[in-house]
């Protein structure tokens, strides 16, 4: 625990020098100020926040995580000369970088939400947002720890593009196939296994941005009736798989 906290404190200090963190901090302050000045209505604000988190929040989380991983990679020989395990390194960096991310998210969303008086309405969005961005942050961190700067940055951008857009475009093409028409539950599973898809649907239903009644569904009725819990389970599964894969990748690195 002490070593985990040591990595956490060290990463908090490094976060100030993370160039992507600096860019995101400026963007969050400017974006939050613009959102506050625009004062979107109660019907518009939830959908606006969902789209911003889905497209821009995920990209920033990937990049911040990648920058944090690159900082650790540059000091890999020194780090692994210390009595710090791989899991402690990953967990400490995730906590440190994630803490900065939560602060920046609050700077962007907080003022407009408080002004609109929608704290209770948007409360379901908080857990889904944190879960989704945690997956993106961990993915970027893993790429930063195991990949070189150029190839790592390309991998981060590709992972982000596939997650937020490419996967669902592929599903639209696949939806015309006979397999999907005869087994619609496969389409539902493929839609929700993607963290971005789980966040989008869970957030829109959770904050009632779209009219929805699960009773009218023939496929996935239970899933959509409990979409918040299902989405959080998807995020937890992704975090577990990514954490194990990153730990294995880091252990195989030569610093």
N, C-alpha and C positions, 0 to 999 in steps of 0.2 A: 504493500500500500504506500509506503514512504517513497519508493522508487517511482511509482505511478504519479504521485503528487509532485515529485521532483521534475518529471518530464512535463507535467501539466504546467507548472510555474515557468519552466524554461520555454515552453511553447507560447505561453501568454506574452512573454517578452519578445520572442521572435515574431509574433503576429504583427507587432507594430512595424516591423521591417518587411513584411510580406507585401510586395508591390501590388498584387491583386487585391489584398485587403485594403490597401490605401485607396485604390481606384473605386472599390465597392463602397467604402465609407463615404467618399465624396458623392458617389451616385445616390446612395441612400439618403444622405442629408438633402441633396438637391431634389431628388424625387419625392421625398416626404414633404418638403416645403411646397413643391408644386401641387402635390395631392391635397395638402391642407388648404392652399389658396384656391384650388379649383372647387373644393367642397362638394364632391359628388353626392348625389342623393342616396337615400337608403336602398333604393332599388338597384342602383348602379354600382355602388361601392363593393359589395361582395364579389360580383363577377369580375370587376376590375382587379381586385386583389388576387383572385384565383389565377387570372391570366398572367399577371406580373410574376407571381411566385412560380408558375408553371414554366414560363419561358425564360425570364431574366433571373429569377432567384435560383433556379436549377443551374443555369450557366455559371453564375457567380460562385455557387457552392462548389461546382466542379473545379473552377479555376483557383479558388482559395485553397481547396484541398490539395490540388496539384502543386501550388506554390509552397505549401507547408511540407509536402513530401519531398520536393526538390531541396528545400533547406536542410532537411534531415539527411538526404542522400549526399549532399556536399560535405557533411560532417560525419559520414557513416563510419569511417575508421575510428574516429574519436569516440563516437557513441557506443560502438560495440566493444570498445576497450573498457567500458564502464560495466558495473554489475547490473545491467538493465536488460531484461528479457524482451523478446520481440513483441509479445502481447502487451507488456507495459509501455513499450515505445509507441505502439499503434494506439492503445487506449489513451495514453497521456496526451498525444498529439491531437487525437480526436476531441478530447475534452477541452483542450486549450483553444484550438481553432474553432470548435463548435461554440465555445463561450463568446468569442468575438462575433461569430455569425449571429447568435441570438441577439446580442446587443444591437448589431446593425439592422436586423430585421425589426426590432422594436422601434428603432429610430425612423424607419421608413413607414411602418404600418400604424404605429401607436397614435401619433397626433391626429390623423384623419379619423381613426376609429373612435377615439375619445370625443372628438368634436361631433361626430354623427350620433354619439350615444348608442353604439351598436355592440358593446362589449359582450353582452349575453348572447346576442344573435350570432356573432362571429366566433364564439368560444369553440364550437366544434372544428373550426378551421385551424386553430392553433396546433392541436395535436397532429393533425394530418400534415400541416405545413412543416412542423419540426421533423416528423418521421420521413417525409419525402426528401427534404433537404439534407437530412442525415445520411440517407443512402447516396445522394449525389456527392456530398462532402467526402464520404468514405471511399467512393469510387475514384474521385480525383486524387485523394491522398494515396491510395494504392498505386495508381499510375505514376504519381510523382516519386514514390519510393523505389519503384522497380524499373522505370524507363528513363532513357536519356532525355534531355530537355526538348529536342526537336520532335523526336518520335512520340514522346509523352504528350506534348501539347496537341499534336495531331490526333492522338488516341483520345484525349479528353474531348476535343471538339466533335469527333466522330461519335463517341459514346453519348454525348449530349444530344446531338442531332437525331440519332437513332431512337433515343429514349422519348423525346418530346414530340417527334414528328414521324420519323421513318417507320417505327413499329406500327403505328395506326394506319399509315398509308399502305403498308404491306397487308394489314388486316382488311382494309377496304377492297384490295384486289382479291384477297383470299375469300372474302365473303361471297363471291360469285361462284365459288366451286361447289360441286355436289356434296363434298364431304361436310362442309359447313352447313349447307341447307338441310342435310339429313341429321346432323348432330350439332345443333346450335349451342349446346353446352361447351363445345370445344372453343367456339368463338368467344364466349363469355370468359372462359378460363384464360385464353390467350390475351384477351383485353385487360384483365385484371392482374395478370402476372407481371406486367410492366408497371414499375412504380409510378410512372407519370400517368398512366391510365387509371390506376387505383386512386391516385390523388385527385385527378380531374373529376372522376365520377363521384368519389366520396365527398369531395368538397362541395360540388354543385348540389348534390342531394342533401348533404348535411346542413347547409345554410339556406336550403330551399330556394336556390336560384332558379330552379326549373320545377314545374309541377310534376309530381311523380307519385305513383301509387303502385306498390309492389304486388298488390293483390291481383292486378290485371295481367301479370306476367305468367307465361307458360314455362319459361326456362329461367333458372337462377332466382326464383322468388325469394328464397331464404337469404341468398347472398346479398341481394340488393336491399332487402329489408334490414339487414345488419351490415350495411356497406362500410360504416365507420370502423367497426371491429375487424372486418375482413381486410380493409386497407391497412390497418395497423399491423395485422398479422403478416401481410405481404411485405411491409417495410421491415419487420423484425426478421423475417426469413432472409431477405436480401442482406441485411446487416450481418447476420450470422455467417452466411455464405461468403460474403466479401471479406469479412474479418479473417476467416480461416484461410481463404485464398491469398490474401495479402501477407499474412504471417508466413505461409509456406514460401511465397515468392521472395520475401525479404531474407528468410533463412538461407535461400539458395544464391543470394547476391554475394559478390566479392567486392569489398570496398577497399 
